[in-house]
């Protein structure tokens, strides 16, 4: 059963923009935080941005001012708007949802490639 469905991603030139979306299944209850992580080849997975149920946000320093995370609680959806993309943003991006019981759910990942 697919519980997180990601869309967006792709290939873009440096300075361009992309938008990632993730829809969480209604089978996931008591959702608290929703966010995005990324993993580049040979590197550990890292937090990109997270947004809590009350709208609080946290961003990696490397994306502050360029990326914006938002969520639609009614639709169980989280979106990451990525502007001024850099080659170092190239990675597989994973949607993450955590519920009130600290259980984590992960999307299948979507590739973002930024060419120089």
Secondary structure by P-SEA (a helix, b strand, c coil): cccccccccccccccbbbbbbbbbccccccccccbbbbbcccccccccccccccbbbbbcccccccbbbbbcccccbbbbbbcccccccccbbbbbbbccccbbbbccbbbbbbcc
